[in-house]
Structures are given as C-alpha cells and as structure tokens.
Amino acid sequence: MSILSLVAKHVVNLVPYASARRLFKTSEQGAAKPVWLNANEAPTGKQYTLDTSLYNRYPDCQPDAVIAGYARYTGLNKEQVLVSRGADEGIELLIRGFCEAGKDNILICPPTYGMYAISARTFDIGVIEIPLINDFQLDVDQVIAQLDNVKMVFICAPNNPTGTLPARADIEAVIAAAKDRALVVIDEAYVEFAQETALGWLEHEHVVVLRTLSKAFGLAGLRCGFTLAHPTIIETLLKVIAPYPLAAPVADIAAQALSFGGLAAMRAQVNQILANQKAMLTQLTTLGDIELVGAQHGNFILFRTAYKDGLMAHLVEHKVFIRDQSKQPQLENCLRISTGTQEENAKLLSLIEQFYTTQGSTRA
C-alpha cells in the first residue's frame, strides 16, 4: 500500500502556494548578492534588542504588550485584537473557526492574494470566485448574489497584485448585504501605503480586518499579523488558535516595533518607499513595451510586457528577482516589482533597459 493512499482526499491534488522563497531560496544564490524585489518586503530592516531571561518559559498566547501596542496604534479596544503567525494564520483561523469541512464555501475576487483559496482548500472548504471587473473593482451584484452560499467574503484592499483599492461604496454595499449572512474579511496588509482604512467598518459585528507587520514595518521574517474584529469573533478564534502562537522573541520585537519610536520609524520608511516608487514609475514607463496595470496603492508595481519570459530570465540571470503574475486571471504577461532601495531600483531599471535594447524594442 502506498503512503499516498493515507493522504486526505482533498489534499491529494492541492498545489501549494508558490511563495517567493519557494521559487528562489536565499541559500542557493551563491556569492553574488541578490536583489529581492519579488515578495513585497520592505527593502531595509532595523536592529532590535532581546531580553532572553524568560526564554526558558512558554510565551503568553496573546502577549499583552503586543496586543496593547496594536490596539493603541489602531484606536481599538484590546478585546478586538488577536495576534497570530502572520495574517496568513488569521486567514486560516477564520476558516477553521467559521467554516465546516466539505460543506461551506468562501468567496474571493481574483486576481487577488492566493492564500485565501489555498487555505480554504486545505481544510476542504469550497471556493467561489467572482472575478474583479472594470479596472479591478468588485462585481458587487454578483458578490451579493452569492452571499447565501458562502460563510465569508475576502476583499483585499489594497489588492495584491493589482495595487488597486475597491470603491468604498462597493465595500459598504457588500457589508450591508452580508449582515446576518456572512463575514466580510478585509485584508489590509498594505494599508500603510494607501492611507485609507476599513477600521471604521468594524462597528459592524460581521466585519473583520486583517493586518501585518510584514510590509510597512519591515518585519516579514518575524511572521506577526493581526486579526481585528468584534470581541465575539476574537473569542471564537481563540478556541482554534495554537496554545503558543507567537514565539517570545517575536513578541519582544513586535512590541518594540509598535512603540512610539517604532511607529515613527515605520512611517519614515513608508515615505521613503513611496518616494522611491514614484521615481521608478517615471523611468519604468519609458522602457520597451511596458504598460502599467492596476494602480500603485501598495509598495509594488504591476506591469505587462509581451517579452515577459525573456525579461524574467534576464533578471534571474543577474540575480534580480521579481514576481511573475501571469497565471492569474486578467493578468496575462504581467510581472510585479516590489519597491526596493534607490540602489536596487536603479539596478533593476538598468537591467530592464539593457534587455529591451538587446531586443530592439524601444519606444518611439
């Protein structure tokens, strides 16, 4: 008997999420320093201090310094905040806490972040897809039409990978229609770059907001995210979360990042990233056949080129890594660039210009 015969039926044909580090491992890059522009990470980090005197003890399930810090940052009560191993775990907790395997569905609006669907299918939960329309906006009528068939609706705002913001009136319409029918989960991983938030909608008991320290805070390696919701939802998630979801060093660093000094450093970095992104946009649109796609409300740029495969190969050859998004619906021949430092962006742009010069594809 093959060991595969013991695998859960709904897992056999699952395709894992192709994360940036699955595609390009840091351990395999050799002596040359790579330029990582494929995971929407912050381009620089900072130093933190650790007190290891209590690391012989298990950490608190919900470290008060972290919960209080994020509550203060968002203006919420501590009872509305749950911390987890990245916002990805928040997605899984919501699915585990509110969906029944083999029975329930979630709704997503592609092209969008891939982990909503993968997390659902991992737990044998169905996925209903209502594609974005009209410059990557919500198809509100179709979303509302499916509310009786789903337990939750995932809305990414700003949306990854298109960088667009759903119209607030559209989100409000979905929230109003979903009352007593489904949860509306708004993923704000990139909110600090957009300066437009869904926090005000938390007055509705069925609205959930996901946040992270991975992007604007420059702590992707920490794996620390937040679920913001009505206390009843938070209490439900605490029933299904692991006993010790946050390692003690993670909690220590997260608390420092959420201090007044940490928040000031985060805001300064966001301003620098946006300035670098604006400068890169100006030059990028003069190269080859590059066409911008979506908007730039995150720390990344999505563009289309008929030379997608060749350009990717050229960049990989020179150890500059960006992200191929062309398998997503409506994103044929699309690549995504995370905004790096001025030096990283300059190297990328130089290589792109070099590529198009060799292809003989230049703008008139």
Secondary structure, 3 states (H helix, E strand, C coil): CCHHHHCCHHHHCCCCCCCHHHHCCHHHCCCCCCEECCCCCCCCCCCCCCCHHHCCCCCCCCCHHHHHHHHHHHCCCHHHEEEECHHHHHHHHHHHHHCCCCCCEEEECCCCCCHHHHHHHHCCCEEEECCCECCCECCHHHHHHCHHHCCEEEEECCCCCCCCCCCHHHHHHHHHHHCCCCEEEEECCCHHHHCCCCHHHHHCCCEEEEEECCCCCCCHHHCCEEEECCHHHHHHHHHHCCCCCCCHHHHHHHHHHCCHHHHHHHHHHHHHHHHHHHHHHHHHCCCCCCEECCCCCCCEEEEECCCHHHHHHHHHHCCEECEECCCCCCCCCEEEEECCCHHHHHHHHHHHHHHHHHHCCCCC
